[in-house]
């Protein structure tokens, strides 16, 4: 299993298998106010990110151990580029400031 991955706001946390299947989910009650489609997209993006991180970590381990590129390719593990896209999808531009510092209570 993977390490938990959190949304940018920290209000969603998910733990998945190496292939992205969720095995644990924590939602802040604030998230339940979102439209269901948006909440589902956010959860799926976190699952993809969790899987990509685990697969890239596994890929790096195999490279370090000397496995050939052909063997690693056959495992269909996420690449560094896919991980970067998943990070961008979840976290966006972290240098970007929020539009408001207020949050609903």
C-alpha positions in Angstrom: 0.0 0.0 0.0 1.0 3.6 -0.5 1.4 6.6 1.8 -1.7 8.7 2.1 -2.0 11.5 -0.4 -3.9 14.7 0.6 -5.6 17.4 -1.4 -4.0 20.8 -1.6 -6.4 22.0 1.2 -5.9 18.9 3.2 -9.6 18.2 3.3 -9.4 14.9 1.4 -6.9 12.1 2.1 -6.7 8.8 0.2 -4.5 5.7 0.5 -4.4 3.3 -2.5 -2.8 0.2 -3.8 0.1 0.6 -6.2 -2.4 0.5 -9.0 -4.6 3.3 -7.6 -7.5 1.3 -6.0 -8.6 3.2 -2.9 -8.3 1.3 0.4 -8.8 4.3 2.8 -10.5 7.6 2.4 -10.9 10.5 4.8 -13.1 13.5 3.9 -13.6 16.7 5.9 -17.3 17.4 6.2 -16.7 20.6 4.2 -16.0 18.4 1.1 -19.6 17.0 1.2 -20.8 20.5 0.3 -19.2 20.2 -3.2 -21.1 18.9 -6.2 -20.8 15.1 -6.3 -19.1 15.2 -9.7 -16.4 17.6 -8.5 -15.8 15.5 -5.3 -15.5 12.4 -7.4 -13.0 14.1 -9.8 -10.9 15.2 -6.8 -10.9 11.8 -5.3 -9.9 10.1 -8.6 -7.1 12.6 -9.1 -5.7 11.8 -5.7 -6.0 8.1 -6.5 -4.1 8.6 -9.7 -1.4 10.6 -7.9 -1.0 8.0 -5.2 -0.6 5.3 -7.8 1.9 7.3 -9.9 4.0 8.0 -6.9 4.2 4.4 -5.9 4.8 3.2 -9.4 7.6 5.7 -10.1 9.2 4.7 -6.7 9.0 1.1 -7.8 10.5 1.9 -11.2 13.4 3.7 -9.6 14.0 0.8 -7.3 14.1 -1.6 -10.3 16.5 0.7 -12.2 18.8 0.8 -9.2 18.8 -3.0 -9.0 19.8 -3.3 -12.6 16.6 -4.5 -14.3 16.5 -3.9 -18.0 14.4 -1.2 -19.6 12.5 -4.0 -21.4 11.5 -5.7 -18.2 10.5 -2.4 -16.6 8.5 -1.3 -19.6 6.6 -4.6 -19.5 5.4 -3.8 -16.0 3.6 -0.7 -17.3 4.6 1.4 -14.4 4.0 5.2 -14.4 6.8 7.4 -15.8 8.3 10.5 -14.3 6.3 12.5 -16.8 3.0 10.9 -15.8 3.9 11.6 -12.2 4.5 15.2 -13.0 1.1 15.5 -14.7 -0.6 13.8 -11.8 1.1 16.2 -9.4 0.0 19.2 -11.5 -3.6 17.9 -11.7 -3.9 17.7 -7.9 -1.7 20.5 -6.7 -1.6 22.9 -9.7 0.8 25.8 -9.4 1.8 25.8 -5.7 3.2 29.3 -6.1 -0.2 30.6 -7.0 -1.9 32.3 -4.0 -5.4 31.5 -3.1 -8.1 34.0 -4.2 -9.2 34.3 -0.5 -7.6 33.4 2.8 -11.1 33.0 4.3 -12.7 29.7 4.6 -16.3 28.8 5.4 -17.1 27.9 8.9 
